[in-house]
Amino acid sequence: MSIGLTVHQIAQAVASGQRSAVQVLEEHIARIEATDPAINAFTSRRFAQARQQATAIDARRQRGEALGSLAGVPFAVKNLFDVAGDVTMAGSAVLRDHPPANRHAVLVERLLAADAVLLGSLNMDEFAYGFTTENHHHGATHNPHRAGHTAGGSSGGSGAAVAAAQVPLTLGSDTNGSIRVPASFCGVWGLKPTLGRLSRRGCYPFVDSLDHLGPLANDVTGLALTYDALQGPDPQDPGCHALGIDPTTEGLHLGTQGLRIGVLGGYFHEQAGPAARAAVEAAATALGARDEVLWPDAAQARAAAFVISASEGGSRHLPLLRRCPEALEPLSVDRFIAGALQPAAWYLRAQRFRHLHRKRVNALFHDWDVLLAPATPLSAPAIGTEWIDINGQRLPCRASIGVLTQPISLSGCPVVAAPLWPAGSDGLPIGVQLIAAPWREDLALRTAHALQASGVARLRPPAA
């Protein structure tokens, strides 16, 4: 049975002939059909095409041909990635009459080139503007660990599909925390790479100056293996820096020896609830991290990320707001309108602050290799929750879930979200962020691997 195997285990089994790609695929299709009516992670399925691909992989292996690094690994993608032959919905019914994509997004093509098998597209907040995947058009995605609770967002379907063992690997996007929040709430591993590290060509944008794309997986080795397959320059994407592949799987075994790991305090302690603080304490103990570090101007960085996101998102969708506001998601339309009405001076001031902020953040990494912080202020709230309490502060739920991820987004630094299950989280997972200097995904992944090896961070199977 391949359900619950890691990305690496599946790829090894298929490449060696211990299991066929078709067997692996059919087991995951059966899992999706059994669990998705309750979870609602998938918005479209490509099972017929997946069967053709798996059959071709098995035929190549039988002929003695070399297979890719992700041979036979089932995966699915957030439905803002172009999938050839499908309409790219980006979580919105407004786009359903658009023509189908005529080719796959670059990152989808790269996973297919590594012989991963695409099963379909996944639910999300409309236009990636949200933290809860309470989608008005496709329905809410439920947390596999507790029905009726959010899977996080905006890549909620991506987190839930991995947590439910529907697939071991998904692709998501992260502007203000949209990989890290679902990873935290669903108890899976997620990677937000350095801004500009991976090509965004073929993906529906939200905020050009902040959008990141990255993988979610059921273990760290799979996360690194997938990231390696996704890397590489794309001369047709002006936002993708022309970097070659920087292998990260090779150095995972090095652990944290020689690494200087600090713990973010101040703002990141004040905005974290008891379970989030317990998760950080457990991770810090396992990693031997004791020194407190202050992230410069964290509250202002969050505010700047808000202004930039609202302004760019509102401007991008202004034609839709004028033409058919009633057709848009009620939870996001007011925010888009407010963003479109922001004075240009606010946006320019936020971008100027961002330039200075990144210099101050980069200076931290002269003294530290990896910084540890909570990923979400609490574990997954119930779907429909309007208000949350964080250390006596009554805060709006949907806007405040990203309170700990947004300041990091403004810096563009790479982050691995690691899943923990601390006391006080009511039996639900909650994640921590492992933050490294720009272009040092390898250090964040090494630290995550050490945390996984310690047993403190781990994926748990969902309740039956």
SEGU-541422 format. One record per residue (C-alpha): residue in one letter; z, y, x. Coordinates in steps of 0.25 Angstrom, whole numbers, plus 2048, in hexadecimal, padded with zeros to 3 digits. Layout:
BEGIN
{r: A | pz: Z | py: Y | px: X}
...
END
This chain:
BEGIN
{r: M | pz: 800 | py: 800 | px: 800}
{r: S | pz: 7FC | py: 80D | px: 806}
{r: I | pz: 804 | py: 816 | px: 7FD}
{r: G | pz: 80E | py: 81D | px: 805}
{r: L | pz: 808 | py: 81B | px: 812}
{r: T | pz: 806 | py: 827 | px: 81B}
{r: V | pz: 7F9 | py: 82D | px: 81F}
{r: H | pz: 7F9 | py: 827 | px: 82C}
{r: Q | pz: 7FD | py: 819 | px: 827}
{r: I | pz: 7F1 | py: 819 | px: 81D}
{r: A | pz: 7E7 | py: 81E | px: 827}
{r: Q | pz: 7EC | py: 813 | px: 831}
{r: A | pz: 7EB | py: 808 | px: 827}
{r: V | pz: 7DD | py: 80C | px: 822}
{r: A | pz: 7D8 | py: 80D | px: 830}
{r: S | pz: 7DD | py: 800 | px: 835}
{r: G | pz: 7D9 | py: 7F9 | px: 828}
{r: Q | pz: 7E7 | py: 7F5 | px: 824}
{r: R | pz: 7E3 | py: 7FC | px: 817}
{r: S | pz: 7D6 | py: 801 | px: 811}
{r: A | pz: 7D4 | py: 80F | px: 80D}
{r: V | pz: 7D0 | py: 80A | px: 7FF}
{r: Q | pz: 7DD | py: 803 | px: 7FE}
{r: V | pz: 7E5 | py: 80F | px: 802}
{r: L | pz: 7DD | py: 818 | px: 7F8}
{r: E | pz: 7DF | py: 80F | px: 7EC}
{r: E | pz: 7EE | py: 80F | px: 7EE}
{r: H | pz: 7EE | py: 81E | px: 7EF}
{r: I | pz: 7E5 | py: 81F | px: 7E2}
{r: A | pz: 7EF | py: 816 | px: 7DB}
{r: R | pz: 7FA | py: 81E | px: 7DF}
{r: I | pz: 7F4 | py: 82B | px: 7DB}
{r: E | pz: 7F0 | py: 825 | px: 7CD}
{r: A | pz: 7FF | py: 820 | px: 7CB}
{r: T | pz: 806 | py: 82D | px: 7D0}
{r: D | pz: 7FD | py: 839 | px: 7CD}
{r: P | pz: 7FF | py: 83A | px: 7BE}
{r: A | pz: 80E | py: 83E | px: 7C1}
{r: I | pz: 80B | py: 846 | px: 7CD}
{r: N | pz: 7FE | py: 84D | px: 7CA}
{r: A | pz: 7FA | py: 84F | px: 7D9}
{r: F | pz: 7EB | py: 84C | px: 7D7}
{r: T | pz: 7E1 | py: 856 | px: 7D1}
{r: S | pz: 7D5 | py: 84D | px: 7D4}
{r: R | pz: 7D2 | py: 83F | px: 7D9}
{r: R | pz: 7C7 | py: 83A | px: 7E2}
{r: F | pz: 7CA | py: 82B | px: 7E2}
{r: A | pz: 7BB | py: 827 | px: 7E1}
{r: Q | pz: 7B8 | py: 82F | px: 7ED}
{r: A | pz: 7C4 | py: 82A | px: 7F4}
{r: R | pz: 7C1 | py: 81B | px: 7F2}
{r: Q | pz: 7B3 | py: 81E | px: 7F8}
{r: Q | pz: 7B9 | py: 824 | px: 804}
{r: A | pz: 7C4 | py: 819 | px: 806}
{r: T | pz: 7B9 | py: 80E | px: 805}
{r: A | pz: 7B1 | py: 815 | px: 80F}
{r: I | pz: 7BD | py: 816 | px: 819}
{r: D | pz: 7BF | py: 807 | px: 817}
{r: A | pz: 7B0 | py: 804 | px: 81A}
{r: R | pz: 7B1 | py: 80D | px: 827}
{r: R | pz: 7BD | py: 805 | px: 82C}
{r: Q | pz: 7B7 | py: 7F8 | px: 829}
{r: R | pz: 7AB | py: 7FC | px: 831}
{r: G | pz: 7B4 | py: 800 | px: 83D}
{r: E | pz: 7B2 | py: 80F | px: 83C}
{r: A | pz: 7BE | py: 818 | px: 840}
{r: L | pz: 7C5 | py: 81E | px: 835}
{r: G | pz: 7CB | py: 82C | px: 834}
{r: S | pz: 7DA | py: 830 | px: 836}
{r: L | pz: 7DD | py: 830 | px: 827}
{r: A | pz: 7D5 | py: 823 | px: 824}
{r: G | pz: 7D8 | py: 81F | px: 815}
{r: V | pz: 7E3 | py: 829 | px: 813}
{r: P | pz: 7E2 | py: 82F | px: 804}
{r: F | pz: 7E4 | py: 83E | px: 803}
{r: A | pz: 7E2 | py: 848 | px: 7F8}
{r: V | pz: 7E1 | py: 858 | px: 7F9}
{r: K | pz: 7E6 | py: 864 | px: 7F2}
{r: N | pz: 7DC | py: 868 | px: 7E8}
{r: L | pz: 7D8 | py: 875 | px: 7EF}
{r: F | pz: 7D1 | py: 86C | px: 7FA}
{r: D | pz: 7C2 | py: 86A | px: 7F7}
{r: V | pz: 7BE | py: 85C | px: 7F4}
{r: A | pz: 7AF | py: 859 | px: 7F3}
{r: G | pz: 7AB | py: 857 | px: 7E5}
{r: D | pz: 7B8 | py: 85D | px: 7DE}
{r: V | pz: 7BB | py: 86B | px: 7D9}
{r: T | pz: 7C5 | py: 871 | px: 7E2}
{r: M | pz: 7CF | py: 876 | px: 7D7}
{r: A | pz: 7DA | py: 87C | px: 7E0}
{r: G | pz: 7E4 | py: 878 | px: 7D5}
{r: S | pz: 7DC | py: 881 | px: 7CB}
{r: A | pz: 7D4 | py: 87D | px: 7BF}
{r: V | pz: 7CD | py: 88B | px: 7C0}
{r: L | pz: 7C4 | py: 884 | px: 7CB}
{r: R | pz: 7C1 | py: 877 | px: 7C4}
{r: D | pz: 7B3 | py: 87C | px: 7C1}
{r: H | pz: 7B0 | py: 87F | px: 7CF}
{r: P | pz: 7A5 | py: 876 | px: 7D6}
{r: P | pz: 7AB | py: 86A | px: 7DD}
{r: A | pz: 7AD | py: 86B | px: 7EC}
{r: N | pz: 7A1 | py: 867 | px: 7F4}
{r: R | pz: 7A9 | py: 862 | px: 800}
{r: H | pz: 7B7 | py: 85F | px: 804}
{r: A | pz: 7C0 | py: 869 | px: 80A}
{r: V | pz: 7C1 | py: 868 | px: 819}
{r: L | pz: 7CE | py: 862 | px: 81A}
{r: V | pz: 7CA | py: 858 | px: 80F}
{r: E | pz: 7BE | py: 854 | px: 818}
{r: R | pz: 7C7 | py: 852 | px: 824}
{r: L | pz: 7D0 | py: 849 | px: 81D}
{r: L | pz: 7C4 | py: 841 | px: 818}
{r: A | pz: 7BE | py: 841 | px: 826}
{r: A | pz: 7CB | py: 83A | px: 82A}
{r: D | pz: 7C9 | py: 830 | px: 820}
{r: A | pz: 7D4 | py: 834 | px: 816}
{r: V | pz: 7D0 | py: 831 | px: 807}
{r: L | pz: 7D0 | py: 83C | px: 7FD}
{r: L | pz: 7D6 | py: 839 | px: 7EF}
{r: G | pz: 7D6 | py: 846 | px: 7E8}
{r: S | pz: 7DB | py: 854 | px: 7E7}
{r: L | pz: 7EA | py: 859 | px: 7E4}
{r: N | pz: 7F1 | py: 862 | px: 7DA}
{r: M | pz: 7F5 | py: 870 | px: 7DF}
{r: D | pz: 7FA | py: 87E | px: 7DA}
{r: E | pz: 7EE | py: 886 | px: 7D5}
{r: F | pz: 7E7 | py: 88C | px: 7E1}
{r: A | pz: 7F3 | py: 888 | px: 7EA}
{r: Y | pz: 7FC | py: 893 | px: 7E4}
{r: G | pz: 809 | py: 88C | px: 7E2}
{r: F | pz: 814 | py: 883 | px: 7E7}
{r: T | pz: 815 | py: 879 | px: 7DB}
{r: T | pz: 808 | py: 873 | px: 7D7}
{r: E | pz: 80B | py: 876 | px: 7C8}
{r: N | pz: 7FC | py: 876 | px: 7C5}
{r: H | pz: 7F8 | py: 87C | px: 7B8}
{r: H | pz: 7EA | py: 875 | px: 7B8}
{r: H | pz: 7EE | py: 867 | px: 7BE}
{r: G | pz: 7FC | py: 866 | px: 7BB}
{r: A | pz: 808 | py: 866 | px: 7C4}
{r: T | pz: 80A | py: 85C | px: 7D0}
{r: H | pz: 817 | py: 855 | px: 7CF}
{r: N | pz: 820 | py: 851 | px: 7DB}
{r: P | pz: 81F | py: 842 | px: 7DE}
{r: H | pz: 82E | py: 842 | px: 7E1}
{r: R | pz: 832 | py: 848 | px: 7D4}
{r: A | pz: 829 | py: 84A | px: 7C7}
{r: G | pz: 82A | py: 857 | px: 7C1}
{r: H | pz: 82C | py: 85E | px: 7CF}
{r: T | pz: 822 | py: 866 | px: 7D6}
{r: A | pz: 81A | py: 860 | px: 7E2}
{r: G | pz: 819 | py: 86E | px: 7E8}
{r: G | pz: 80C | py: 876 | px: 7EA}
{r: S | pz: 802 | py: 87A | px: 7EB}
{r: S | pz: 7FE | py: 86D | px: 7F2}
{r: G | pz: 807 | py: 865 | px: 7E8}
{r: G | pz: 7FD | py: 85A | px: 7E5}
{r: S | pz: 7FC | py: 858 | px: 7F4}
{r: G | pz: 80A | py: 856 | px: 7F6}
{r: A | pz: 80D | py: 84E | px: 7EA}
{r: A | pz: 801 | py: 844 | px: 7ED}
{r: V | pz: 807 | py: 841 | px: 7FB}
{r: A | pz: 815 | py: 840 | px: 7F5}
{r: A | pz: 811 | py: 837 | px: 7EA}
{r: A | pz: 809 | py: 82E | px: 7F4}
{r: Q | pz: 7FC | py: 830 | px: 7ED}
{r: V | pz: 7F6 | py: 834 | px: 7FB}
{r: P | pz: 7FC | py: 835 | px: 808}
{r: L | pz: 7F5 | py: 842 | px: 80C}
{r: T | pz: 7F0 | py: 84E | px: 805}
{r: L | pz: 7EB | py: 85C | px: 808}
{r: G | pz: 7F1 | py: 869 | px: 803}
{r: S | pz: 7F1 | py: 878 | px: 806}
{r: D | pz: 7FD | py: 881 | px: 80A}
{r: T | pz: 7FD | py: 890 | px: 808}
{r: N | pz: 80B | py: 893 | px: 806}
{r: G | pz: 811 | py: 885 | px: 806}
{r: S | pz: 808 | py: 87C | px: 7FE}
{r: I | pz: 808 | py: 870 | px: 807}
{r: R | pz: 817 | py: 872 | px: 80B}
{r: V | pz: 81D | py: 874 | px: 7FD}
{r: P | pz: 816 | py: 867 | px: 7F7}
{r: A | pz: 81A | py: 85F | px: 804}
{r: S | pz: 828 | py: 864 | px: 802}
{r: F | pz: 829 | py: 861 | px: 7F3}
{r: C | pz: 822 | py: 854 | px: 7F4}
{r: G | pz: 828 | py: 84E | px: 801}
{r: V | pz: 81B | py: 84D | px: 809}
{r: W | pz: 816 | py: 852 | px: 817}
{r: G | pz: 80D | py: 85F | px: 817}
{r: L | pz: 806 | py: 867 | px: 822}
{r: K | pz: 802 | py: 875 | px: 821}
{r: P | pz: 7FA | py: 878 | px: 82D}
{r: T | pz: 7F9 | py: 885 | px: 835}
{r: L | pz: 7F1 | py: 88F | px: 82D}
{r: G | pz: 7E2 | py: 88D | px: 831}
{r: R | pz: 7E4 | py: 87F | px: 837}
{r: L | pz: 7DC | py: 877 | px: 82C}
{r: S | pz: 7CF | py: 87B | px: 826}
{r: R | pz: 7D1 | py: 880 | px: 817}
{r: R | pz: 7C2 | py: 87F | px: 814}
{r: G | pz: 7BF | py: 879 | px: 807}
{r: C | pz: 7CD | py: 87C | px: 801}
{r: Y | pz: 7D0 | py: 886 | px: 7F6}
{r: P | pz: 7D7 | py: 892 | px: 7FC}
{r: F | pz: 7E4 | py: 898 | px: 7F7}
{r: V | pz: 7E8 | py: 8A2 | px: 802}
{r: D | pz: 7DE | py: 8A2 | px: 80D}
{r: S | pz: 7E8 | py: 8A8 | px: 817}
{r: L | pz: 7F3 | py: 89E | px: 814}
{r: D | pz: 7EC | py: 891 | px: 810}
{r: H | pz: 7EF | py: 885 | px: 818}
{r: L | pz: 7EA | py: 877 | px: 815}
{r: G | pz: 7F1 | py: 86A | px: 81A}
{r: P | pz: 7F6 | py: 85C | px: 817}
{r: L | pz: 801 | py: 855 | px: 810}
{r: A | pz: 805 | py: 846 | px: 813}
{r: N | pz: 80F | py: 83C | px: 812}
{r: D | pz: 813 | py: 83C | px: 821}
{r: V | pz: 812 | py: 845 | px: 82D}
{r: T | pz: 808 | py: 83C | px: 835}
{r: G | pz: 7FF | py: 83C | px: 829}
{r: L | pz: 800 | py: 84B | px: 828}
{r: A | pz: 7FD | py: 84D | px: 837}
{r: L | pz: 7F1 | py: 843 | px: 836}
{r: T | pz: 7EB | py: 84A | px: 82A}
{r: Y | pz: 7ED | py: 858 | px: 831}
{r: D | pz: 7E6 | py: 852 | px: 83D}
{r: A | pz: 7DA | py: 84E | px: 834}
{r: L | pz: 7DA | py: 85C | px: 82D}
{r: Q | pz: 7D9 | py: 864 | px: 83A}
{r: G | pz: 7CD | py: 86A | px: 841}
{r: P | pz: 7C5 | py: 877 | px: 841}
{r: D | pz: 7BD | py: 87C | px: 835}
{r: P | pz: 7B3 | py: 887 | px: 839}
{r: Q | pz: 7AF | py: 889 | px: 82B}
{r: D | pz: 7BE | py: 88D | px: 827}
{r: P | pz: 7C1 | py: 89B | px: 82D}
{r: G | pz: 7D0 | py: 898 | px: 82B}
{r: C | pz: 7D0 | py: 88B | px: 833}
{r: H | pz: 7D3 | py: 88D | px: 841}
{r: A | pz: 7CA | py: 886 | px: 84B}
{r: L | pz: 7D3 | py: 87B | px: 850}
{r: G | pz: 7D1 | py: 86D | px: 854}
{r: I | pz: 7D9 | py: 861 | px: 84F}
{r: D | pz: 7E7 | py: 862 | px: 854}
{r: P | pz: 7EC | py: 853 | px: 853}
{r: T | pz: 7FB | py: 853 | px: 84D}
{r: T | pz: 7FD | py: 844 | px: 84B}
{r: E | pz: 7FD | py: 841 | px: 85A}
{r: G | pz: 80A | py: 84A | px: 85C}
{r: L | pz: 812 | py: 846 | px: 850}
{r: H | pz: 81A | py: 83C | px: 858}
{r: L | pz: 81F | py: 846 | px: 861}
{r: G | pz: 829 | py: 84B | px: 857}
{r: T | pz: 832 | py: 857 | px: 859}
{r: Q | pz: 835 | py: 855 | px: 868}
{r: G | pz: 834 | py: 862 | px: 86F}
{r: L | pz: 831 | py: 86A | px: 862}
{r: R | pz: 83A | py: 876 | px: 85E}
{r: I | pz: 83D | py: 875 | px: 84F}
{r: G | pz: 844 | py: 881 | px: 848}
{r: V | pz: 849 | py: 882 | px: 83A}
{r: L | pz: 845 | py: 88E | px: 831}
{r: G | pz: 851 | py: 895 | px: 82C}
{r: G | pz: 853 | py: 8A2 | px: 825}
{r: Y | pz: 849 | py: 8A4 | px: 81A}
{r: F | pz: 846 | py: 895 | px: 81A}
{r: H | pz: 854 | py: 891 | px: 818}
{r: E | pz: 857 | py: 89C | px: 80E}
{r: Q | pz: 84B | py: 898 | px: 805}
{r: A | pz: 84E | py: 889 | px: 806}
{r: G | pz: 856 | py: 881 | px: 7FC}
{r: P | pz: 861 | py: 877 | px: 7FF}
{r: A | pz: 857 | py: 86B | px: 800}
{r: A | pz: 84D | py: 873 | px: 808}
{r: R | pz: 858 | py: 877 | px: 812}
{r: A | pz: 85D | py: 868 | px: 812}
{r: A | pz: 84E | py: 864 | px: 816}
{r: V | pz: 84D | py: 86E | px: 821}
{r: E | pz: 85B | py: 869 | px: 827}
{r: A | pz: 857 | py: 85B | px: 826}
{r: A | pz: 84A | py: 85D | px: 82D}
{r: A | pz: 851 | py: 867 | px: 838}
{r: T | pz: 85B | py: 85C | px: 83B}
{r: A | pz: 850 | py: 851 | px: 83D}
{r: L | pz: 848 | py: 85A | px: 846}
{r: G | pz: 854 | py: 860 | px: 84E}
{r: A | pz: 851 | py: 86E | px: 849}
{r: R | pz: 85D | py: 877 | px: 849}
{r: D | pz: 858 | py: 885 | px: 84C}
{r: E | pz: 856 | py: 88F | px: 841}
{r: V | pz: 849 | py: 897 | px: 842}
{r: L | pz: 845 | py: 8A3 | px: 839}
{r: W | pz: 837 | py: 8A5 | px: 834}
{r: P | pz: 833 | py: 8B3 | px: 835}
{r: D | pz: 832 | py: 8BB | px: 828}
{r: A | pz: 832 | py: 8AF | px: 81F}
{r: A | pz: 834 | py: 8B6 | px: 812}
{r: Q | pz: 829 | py: 8C0 | px: 816}
{r: A | pz: 820 | py: 8B5 | px: 81A}
{r: R | pz: 821 | py: 8AE | px: 80C}
{r: A | pz: 81F | py: 8BC | px: 805}
{r: A | pz: 812 | py: 8BE | px: 80E}
{r: A | pz: 80D | py: 8B0 | px: 80A}
{r: F | pz: 80F | py: 8B3 | px: 7FC}
{r: V | pz: 807 | py: 8C0 | px: 7FC}
{r: I | pz: 7FC | py: 8BA | px: 804}
{r: S | pz: 7FB | py: 8AE | px: 7FB}
{r: A | pz: 7FC | py: 8B6 | px: 7EE}
{r: S | pz: 7F2 | py: 8C0 | px: 7F3}
{r: E | pz: 7E7 | py: 8B6 | px: 7F9}
{r: G | pz: 7E9 | py: 8AD | px: 7ED}
{r: G | pz: 7E8 | py: 8B7 | px: 7E3}
{r: S | pz: 7DC | py: 8BE | px: 7E9}
{r: R | pz: 7D5 | py: 8B0 | px: 7EA}
{r: H | pz: 7D7 | py: 8AD | px: 7DB}
{r: L | pz: 7D5 | py: 8BB | px: 7D6}
{r: P | pz: 7C7 | py: 8B7 | px: 7CF}
{r: L | pz: 7CE | py: 8AC | px: 7C8}
{r: L | pz: 7DA | py: 8B5 | px: 7C4}
{r: R | pz: 7D0 | py: 8BF | px: 7BE}
{r: R | pz: 7C7 | py: 8B4 | px: 7B7}
{r: C | pz: 7D0 | py: 8A9 | px: 7B2}
{r: P | pz: 7DF | py: 8AC | px: 7B5}
{r: E | pz: 7E3 | py: 8A3 | px: 7A9}
{r: A | pz: 7DC | py: 897 | px: 7B0}
{r: L | pz: 7E5 | py: 898 | px: 7BC}
{r: E | pz: 7F2 | py: 891 | px: 7BE}
{r: P | pz: 7FD | py: 899 | px: 7B7}
{r: L | pz: 807 | py: 897 | px: 7C3}
{r: S | pz: 7FE | py: 89E | px: 7CD}
{r: V | pz: 7F5 | py: 8A8 | px: 7C5}
{r: D | pz: 800 | py: 8B3 | px: 7C5}
{r: R | pz: 802 | py: 8B1 | px: 7D4}
{r: F | pz: 7F3 | py: 8B2 | px: 7D7}
{r: I | pz: 7F2 | py: 8BF | px: 7CE}
{r: A | pz: 7FE | py: 8C5 | px: 7D5}
{r: G | pz: 7F8 | py: 8C2 | px: 7E3}
{r: A | pz: 7EA | py: 8C8 | px: 7DF}
{r: L | pz: 7F2 | py: 8D5 | px: 7DB}
{r: Q | pz: 7F9 | py: 8D6 | px: 7E8}
{r: P | pz: 7F6 | py: 8E3 | px: 7F1}
{r: A | pz: 7EE | py: 8E0 | px: 7FD}
{r: A | pz: 7F8 | py: 8E7 | px: 805}
{r: W | pz: 802 | py: 8DB | px: 802}
{r: Y | pz: 7F9 | py: 8D1 | px: 807}
{r: L | pz: 7F5 | py: 8D9 | px: 814}
{r: R | pz: 804 | py: 8DB | px: 817}
{r: A | pz: 807 | py: 8CC | px: 815}
{r: Q | pz: 7FC | py: 8C8 | px: 81E}
{r: R | pz: 800 | py: 8D2 | px: 829}
{r: F | pz: 80E | py: 8CC | px: 828}
{r: R | pz: 808 | py: 8BE | px: 829}
{r: H | pz: 802 | py: 8C2 | px: 836}
{r: L | pz: 80F | py: 8C7 | px: 83C}
{r: H | pz: 817 | py: 8BB | px: 836}
{r: R | pz: 80E | py: 8B0 | px: 83C}
{r: K | pz: 811 | py: 8B7 | px: 84A}
{r: R | pz: 820 | py: 8B6 | px: 847}
{r: V | pz: 81F | py: 8A8 | px: 842}
{r: N | pz: 817 | py: 8A3 | px: 84E}
{r: A | pz: 821 | py: 8A9 | px: 857}
{r: L | pz: 82B | py: 89F | px: 852}
{r: F | pz: 824 | py: 894 | px: 858}
{r: H | pz: 826 | py: 899 | px: 866}
{r: D | pz: 834 | py: 893 | px: 864}
{r: W | pz: 832 | py: 888 | px: 85A}
{r: D | pz: 828 | py: 87D | px: 858}
{r: V | pz: 82B | py: 879 | px: 849}
{r: L | pz: 833 | py: 880 | px: 83E}
{r: L | pz: 83A | py: 879 | px: 833}
{r: A | pz: 83B | py: 87F | px: 825}
{r: P | pz: 83D | py: 87A | px: 817}
{r: A | pz: 830 | py: 879 | px: 80F}
{r: T | pz: 834 | py: 87C | px: 801}
{r: P | pz: 841 | py: 882 | px: 7FC}
{r: L | pz: 844 | py: 876 | px: 7F3}
{r: S | pz: 83F | py: 869 | px: 7EF}
{r: A | pz: 834 | py: 868 | px: 7E4}
{r: P | pz: 838 | py: 86F | px: 7D7}
{r: A | pz: 834 | py: 86A | px: 7C9}
{r: I | pz: 827 | py: 86E | px: 7C4}
{r: G | pz: 828 | py: 87B | px: 7BC}
{r: T | pz: 834 | py: 880 | px: 7C3}
{r: E | pz: 834 | py: 88F | px: 7C3}
{r: W | pz: 840 | py: 893 | px: 7CB}
{r: I | pz: 847 | py: 88D | px: 7D7}
{r: D | pz: 854 | py: 890 | px: 7DE}
{r: I | pz: 855 | py: 891 | px: 7ED}
{r: N | pz: 862 | py: 894 | px: 7F2}
{r: G | pz: 866 | py: 89D | px: 7E6}
{r: Q | pz: 858 | py: 8A4 | px: 7E6}
{r: R | pz: 851 | py: 8A2 | px: 7D8}
{r: L | pz: 842 | py: 8A1 | px: 7DC}
{r: P | pz: 835 | py: 89F | px: 7D5}
{r: C | pz: 832 | py: 890 | px: 7D8}
{r: R | pz: 823 | py: 890 | px: 7DA}
{r: A | pz: 823 | py: 89D | px: 7E3}
{r: S | pz: 82F | py: 898 | px: 7EB}
{r: I | pz: 82B | py: 88A | px: 7EF}
{r: G | pz: 824 | py: 890 | px: 7FB}
{r: V | pz: 82F | py: 899 | px: 800}
{r: L | pz: 830 | py: 890 | px: 80C}
{r: T | pz: 821 | py: 88D | px: 80F}
{r: Q | pz: 81B | py: 89B | px: 80D}
{r: P | pz: 821 | py: 8A2 | px: 819}
{r: I | pz: 81B | py: 897 | px: 822}
{r: S | pz: 80E | py: 898 | px: 81B}
{r: L | pz: 80C | py: 8A6 | px: 820}
{r: S | pz: 80D | py: 8A2 | px: 82E}
{r: G | pz: 802 | py: 897 | px: 82E}
{r: C | pz: 80B | py: 88D | px: 836}
{r: P | pz: 809 | py: 87E | px: 834}
{r: V | pz: 814 | py: 877 | px: 82C}
{r: V | pz: 817 | py: 869 | px: 829}
{r: A | pz: 81F | py: 866 | px: 81C}
{r: A | pz: 828 | py: 85A | px: 81D}
{r: P | pz: 82F | py: 853 | px: 811}
{r: L | pz: 83E | py: 851 | px: 811}
{r: W | pz: 848 | py: 84C | px: 806}
{r: P | pz: 855 | py: 854 | px: 809}
{r: A | pz: 862 | py: 852 | px: 801}
{r: G | pz: 862 | py: 85C | px: 7F5}
{r: S | pz: 853 | py: 85C | px: 7F2}
{r: D | pz: 856 | py: 854 | px: 7E6}
{r: G | pz: 84E | py: 848 | px: 7EB}
{r: L | pz: 841 | py: 850 | px: 7ED}
{r: P | pz: 83B | py: 853 | px: 7FB}
{r: I | pz: 83B | py: 861 | px: 802}
{r: G | pz: 833 | py: 864 | px: 80E}
{r: V | pz: 835 | py: 86C | px: 81B}
{r: Q | pz: 82A | py: 874 | px: 823}
{r: L | pz: 828 | py: 871 | px: 831}
{r: I | pz: 821 | py: 87E | px: 837}
{r: A | pz: 819 | py: 87F | px: 844}
{r: A | pz: 812 | py: 88A | px: 84B}
{r: P | pz: 803 | py: 88C | px: 847}
{r: W | pz: 7FA | py: 880 | px: 84C}
{r: R | pz: 806 | py: 877 | px: 84F}
{r: E | pz: 805 | py: 86E | px: 843}
{r: D | pz: 808 | py: 863 | px: 84D}
{r: L | pz: 816 | py: 868 | px: 84F}
{r: A | pz: 819 | py: 869 | px: 841}
{r: L | pz: 814 | py: 85B | px: 83F}
{r: R | pz: 81B | py: 855 | px: 84B}
{r: T | pz: 828 | py: 85B | px: 845}
{r: A | pz: 825 | py: 855 | px: 837}
{r: H | pz: 822 | py: 847 | px: 83D}
{r: A | pz: 830 | py: 848 | px: 844}
{r: L | pz: 836 | py: 84C | px: 837}
{r: Q | pz: 82F | py: 840 | px: 830}
{r: A | pz: 833 | py: 836 | px: 83B}
{r: S | pz: 842 | py: 83B | px: 839}
{r: G | pz: 841 | py: 836 | px: 82A}
{r: V | pz: 846 | py: 844 | px: 826}
{r: A | pz: 838 | py: 848 | px: 820}
{r: R | pz: 831 | py: 83D | px: 819}
{r: L | pz: 828 | py: 83A | px: 80D}
{r: R | pz: 82F | py: 832 | px: 801}
{r: P | pz: 827 | py: 82A | px: 7F7}
{r: P | pz: 828 | py: 831 | px: 7E9}
{r: A | pz: 830 | py: 82B | px: 7DE}
{r: A | pz: 829 | py: 81F | px: 7D7}
END
